[in-house]
Amino acid sequence: MHKLSGHLQLIHANDNTGNYDDHKAPGEGNIDWKRLLTELSQIEFHGGFILELSGNKEPEIILAEARGARRCLREISRQVALSSPPTVNVAYRTG
């Protein structure tokens, strides 16, 4: 992250449990999002996040998880007092 700091514009975000690329919603795995958002703030990242979620679930459930992830990331941003919380858009795409 620090080596690419001047070039980062967008982050593809998902969480996992450390064993697989689970594509879980942020907050549902083991990634330390508070630390990540703090470090992104330190390198003055002002880009956006794209949530990469997957699973064999109904679209409504995945969208609800995405909205929960957006709330989670916003809450963490407030906790670490980020002046510019990450922009997280929620959309659904198949395939």
HELIX and SHEET records of a PDB file:
HELIX    1   1 TRP A   33  GLN A   42  1                                  10    
HELIX    2   2 PRO A   59  GLN A   79  1                                  21    
SHEET    1   A 3 LEU A  10  ALA A  13  0                                        
SHEET    2   A 3 GLY A  48  LEU A  51  1                                        
SHEET    3   A 3 THR A  87  ASN A  89  1                                        
END                                                                             
